[in-house]
Amino acid sequence: MTAARTTSADRPQPGLRERKKIKTRQAIRAATFALIEEQGYDATTVEQIAERAEVSPSTVLRYFPAKEDIVVTDEWAPVMPAELRGRPEDESWAAVLRHVVHTALDLSLAEEPEVLRLRTRLGVEVPAVRARMMERTATTGRLLREALAERSGLDPDGLELRVFAMSVMGGLLEASHYWAETGHREDIRVLVDRALDVLEHGLPAGKP
């Protein structure tokens, strides 16, 4: 027995109001990343972002409570729990996780690869961004935990699922930090697979 797959054609399309919200969010994010590239994170203000995005500062803060929220918000974070719910019931945990993670990562790389590089670099260089990334990771981990609970029948608040979900999220976060710290030289997909290998098989053998 397999779980029903949901395709983009099956999902309800957003109405006009929601499309306007998405457009505004995208304009704010684009303005923010452009300004950061031009003048750096610290020099970029909410007022400048609002002017570049052609909205008011209050609109920026209504969509993103703080500047670092603009940087760390990942449009593909909800993809992981959604994809997990659509995988076949008899698929192994290892295969499920690799599919889910690669799907979210490939979407992000296809849409905004330079933004992903900039975001990961700021997560290493800017303490406020790094701290908010940790908070966002915990939030996504909770969503992942709920999806895992539906699939496994385990208690979503139980210790085992909490440890498993946050191990996955923590591994992905460390892979992104490593990618940025090494100048984005390696393929992030390869690094993510290495992180998942550790979760699946444990640490590689060390010195005898």
C-alpha positions in Angstrom: 0.0 0.0 0.0 1.3 3.4 -0.9 0.4 6.9 0.2 -1.3 9.1 -2.3 1.0 11.5 -4.0 0.0 15.1 -4.3 1.2 16.9 -7.4 1.3 20.7 -8.0 -1.8 20.3 -10.2 -3.7 18.8 -7.3 -2.9 21.6 -4.9 -5.4 24.5 -4.7 -4.0 27.5 -6.5 -3.7 30.7 -4.4 -6.3 33.5 -4.8 -5.6 37.1 -5.8 -5.0 38.2 -2.3 -2.5 35.4 -1.5 -0.7 36.0 -4.8 -0.3 39.7 -3.9 1.2 38.6 -0.5 3.6 36.2 -2.2 4.7 39.0 -4.6 5.3 41.4 -1.8 7.3 38.8 0.2 9.4 38.1 -2.9 10.0 41.8 -3.5 11.1 42.3 0.1 13.5 39.4 -0.1 14.9 40.4 -3.4 15.5 43.9 -2.2 17.2 42.7 0.9 19.6 40.3 -0.8 20.5 42.9 -3.4 21.3 45.5 -0.8 23.3 43.1 1.3 25.3 42.2 -1.8 25.9 45.9 -2.5 26.8 47.2 1.0 26.8 44.4 3.5 24.4 43.1 6.1 25.0 45.6 8.9 24.7 48.6 6.6 21.4 47.5 5.2 18.4 49.0 7.0 14.7 48.2 7.0 14.1 51.6 5.6 16.4 51.0 2.6 14.8 47.6 2.1 11.3 49.2 2.0 12.4 51.8 -0.4 14.0 49.3 -2.8 10.9 47.0 -2.6 8.5 50.0 -3.0 6.6 49.3 0.2 6.5 51.0 3.6 8.8 50.0 6.5 5.8 48.9 8.4 4.9 46.5 5.6 8.4 45.0 5.7 8.1 44.4 9.5 4.6 43.0 9.1 5.9 40.3 6.8 9.2 39.8 8.6 9.5 40.9 12.2 13.2 41.4 12.0 15.8 41.9 9.3 17.4 38.5 10.0 14.0 36.9 9.4 14.2 38.0 5.8 17.5 36.3 5.4 16.7 33.0 7.0 13.2 32.5 5.7 13.4 29.5 3.3 10.4 29.3 0.9 11.1 25.5 0.6 11.0 24.6 4.3 7.4 23.3 4.2 8.4 21.1 1.3 10.1 18.5 3.5 7.1 17.6 5.7 4.8 17.7 2.6 7.1 15.4 0.6 7.5 13.0 3.5 3.7 12.6 3.8 3.6 11.6 0.1 6.2 8.8 0.2 5.3 5.1 -0.2 4.6 3.5 3.2 7.0 0.6 2.6 9.9 2.9 1.6 12.9 2.8 4.0 13.6 5.7 6.3 16.9 6.3 4.7 15.4 6.5 1.2 12.6 8.7 2.4 14.9 11.2 4.0 17.2 11.4 1.0 14.2 12.0 -1.3 12.7 14.6 0.9 16.0 16.5 1.5 17.1 16.4 -2.1 13.7 17.6 -3.3 13.7 20.7 -1.0 17.4 21.4 -1.9 17.0 21.0 -5.6 14.0 23.4 -5.6 16.0 26.0 -3.7 19.0 25.6 -6.0 16.9 25.8 -9.1 15.1 29.0 -8.0 17.8 31.0 -6.2 21.2 29.4 -6.0 23.0 32.7 -5.3 20.6 33.5 -2.5 21.3 30.1 -1.0 25.0 30.8 -1.1 24.6 34.3 0.4 22.2 33.0 3.1 24.6 30.3 4.2 27.5 32.7 4.3 25.6 35.2 6.4 24.7 32.3 8.7 28.4 31.8 9.4 29.5 35.4 9.5 26.6 37.2 11.3 25.7 36.1 14.8 22.1 37.4 14.7 21.5 35.5 11.5 23.1 32.3 12.9 20.9 32.5 16.0 17.8 33.0 14.0 18.8 30.1 11.8 18.9 27.9 14.8 15.4 29.0 15.8 14.1 28.4 12.3 15.7 25.0 12.3 13.9 24.1 15.5 10.6 25.2 13.9 11.1 23.2 10.8 12.2 20.3 12.9 8.9 20.4 14.8 7.0 20.3 11.4 9.1 17.4 10.3 8.5 15.6 13.6 4.7 15.9 13.2 5.0 14.4 9.7 7.2 11.6 11.0 4.7 10.9 13.7 1.9 10.5 11.2 4.0 8.1 9.2 5.3 6.0 12.1 2.5 6.2 14.6 5.0 7.4 17.3 4.2 10.2 19.7 5.2 13.5 18.0 6.3 14.8 21.4 8.2 11.7 22.4 11.9 11.7 23.0 12.7 9.4 20.2 11.1 11.5 17.5 12.4 14.7 18.9 15.9 13.3 18.8 15.6 11.9 15.3 14.0 15.0 13.7 16.5 17.4 15.3 19.4 15.1 14.4 18.3 15.4 10.8 17.8 19.2 11.0 21.1 19.7 12.9 23.0 17.6 10.3 21.6 19.7 7.5 22.5 22.9 9.3 26.0 21.8 9.9 26.4 20.8 6.2 25.3 24.3 5.2 27.7 25.9 7.6 30.6 23.7 6.3 29.6 24.5 2.7 29.9 28.3 3.5 33.0 28.0 5.6 34.8 26.2 2.7 33.9 28.9 0.2 31.0 26.9 -1.4 33.7 24.9 -3.3 32.0 21.5 -2.9 28.6 20.4 -4.2 26.1 21.0 -1.5 24.2 17.9 -2.6 27.3 15.8 -1.9 27.8 17.4 1.5 24.1 16.7 2.4 24.5 13.1 1.4 27.6 12.8 3.7 25.6 14.3 6.5 22.8 11.8 5.9 25.4 9.0 5.7 26.5 9.9 9.3 22.9 9.8 10.5 22.3 6.4 8.8 25.5 4.6 9.5 27.3 6.6 12.3 30.8 8.0 12.2 33.3 6.5 9.8 36.1 4.4 11.2 38.9 6.4 12.8 42.5 5.5 13.4 43.0 1.9 14.8 
